[in-house]
Amino acid sequence: MVWELMDLLGIDRRRLELQWVSSAEGARFAEIVTSFTGRIMELGKSSLGVAA
């Protein structure tokens, strides 16, 4: 349902990532955040033109 809403709003699906991470998985959390941040940087400014 979230994907459908994002499509309707014109938001690229790659701008959302959901991961389950335990509090004991600090290194995994850091990897996920670093990867996601890199992806968002590559995508550039949102087509909506506003920070969300």
C-alpha positions as CSV (number, residue, x, y, z in Angstrom):
1,M,0.0,0.0,0.0
2,V,2.9,2.3,0.8
3,W,4.3,1.7,-2.7
4,E,1.0,2.6,-4.3
5,L,0.8,5.9,-2.3
6,M,4.4,6.8,-3.3
7,D,3.6,6.1,-6.9
8,L,0.5,8.4,-6.7
9,L,2.5,11.1,-5.1
10,G,5.3,10.8,-7.7
11,I,7.9,9.7,-5.2
12,D,10.7,7.3,-6.3
13,R,10.3,4.0,-4.5
14,R,14.1,4.0,-3.9
15,R,13.6,6.8,-1.4
16,L,12.1,4.5,1.2
17,E,13.8,1.5,2.9
18,L,12.4,-0.4,5.8
19,Q,14.7,-2.7,7.8
20,W,14.4,-4.5,11.1
21,V,17.5,-4.0,13.2
22,S,18.1,-5.1,16.7
23,S,19.7,-2.8,19.3
24,A,22.6,-5.3,19.3
25,E,23.3,-4.8,15.6
26,G,25.1,-1.5,15.6
27,A,27.5,-2.4,12.8
28,R,24.5,-3.6,10.6
29,F,22.6,-0.4,11.4
30,A,25.6,1.7,10.3
31,E,25.9,-0.3,7.0
32,I,22.2,0.1,6.2
33,V,22.3,3.9,7.0
34,T,25.5,4.4,5.0
35,S,24.1,2.5,2.0
36,F,20.7,4.3,2.1
37,T,22.4,7.7,2.4
38,G,24.6,7.0,-0.6
39,R,21.5,6.0,-2.6
40,I,19.7,9.2,-1.7
41,M,22.7,11.3,-2.6
42,E,22.8,9.5,-6.0
43,L,19.1,10.1,-6.6
44,G,19.6,13.8,-5.9
45,K,16.8,16.3,-5.1
46,S,13.3,14.9,-4.9
47,S,11.0,15.6,-7.8
48,L,8.6,17.2,-5.3
49,G,11.2,19.9,-4.6
50,V,10.5,19.9,-0.9
51,A,12.2,18.2,2.1
52,A,10.0,15.5,3.5
